[in-house]
Structure formats: C-alpha cells, structure tokens
Amino acid sequence: MQASYYLKKENNHLFYFLVHPGGPFWKNKDKGAWSIPKGEIEQGEDPLERARIEFKEETGQSIEGEFIGLTPIRQKGGKTVHAWAIETDIETTQLFSNSLQIEWPPRSGKRMEIPEVDQWEWFDSEEAKIRINPAQVLFLSELEELLQK
C-alpha cells in the first residue's frame, strides 16, 4: 500500500487532508476510521506514482509538487503503508470518488456499488490524530518532527 499526506499551514497551525472510506461497514465509524488516500501497489509499480493515481481516484483531482518521503508503517491488519507528504490546499466541495463493487452483507452473495471514499476533510493536528487510523498517527508525528527542523 502507499499513500500521500496532504497538509497545509494556516496561522502556524498544521492541517491534514484525510478521507473517510465509503460503504455500509464504515457508515457509522468515525474516530480511527479516516485515512490518507491510499491503495494497493502492483508488482514493479512506482509507489509514488501509485499514490498519485490513488489520490485522483479517491478525489477526482490531480496532485503535483515536491513530495517528502516518510518512514513506512505496518497497520494492525498487517499491511505496510508507504507515505509521502506534500504541502497544498485542496477545496473539498468539488471532490468525488470512484466507486467499487462489494459483497454486502458479507458472505451473502449480494453485490452493491459504493464510493471508495464518502467524505473528505481538513483536520488540525490534534483532531487528525483522533480521526486517523491509529497506525497512521506515526506519519503525522514524523512529519511534525521533520517540519520543526
């Protein structure tokens, strides 16, 4: 997996752009459910290029600029996530996500189409650390340390 962190600074405060997964499983989950835009990387694929593709798929927007590499982390489910940070500002009112098919309820044989992402929002550092997947808090901490240097 790979992802990119998008941050902006306003009045010496950091804000992080996070996405909320779509679908019935995530519908009523908030704290610890948000994430950075991310997805699976294919064998031999450039991880940063995949992160850019995932961002476009999950927001409908392209992203360019100077990316800062962060130390990969391992999430609770065992997936390794590679991440980069970039300073930018993204207007959330015009965003849209691709959709995907899932089996719901699980093992029912029924299929439904859902948006991969159903919400996009900027959070200040304190709130982002509450909302984001707990393993990804390490990315926020590392980035804040890098920015203090």
Secondary structure, DSSP 4 states (H G I P E B T S, - for coil): -EEEEEEEEETTEEEEEEEEE-STTTTT--TTTBB-SEEPPPTT--HHHHHHHHHHHHHS----S--EEEEEEE-TTS-EEEEEEEE----GGG----EEEEESSTTS--EEEEESEEEEEEEEHHHHHHHB-GGGHHHHHHHHHHHH-
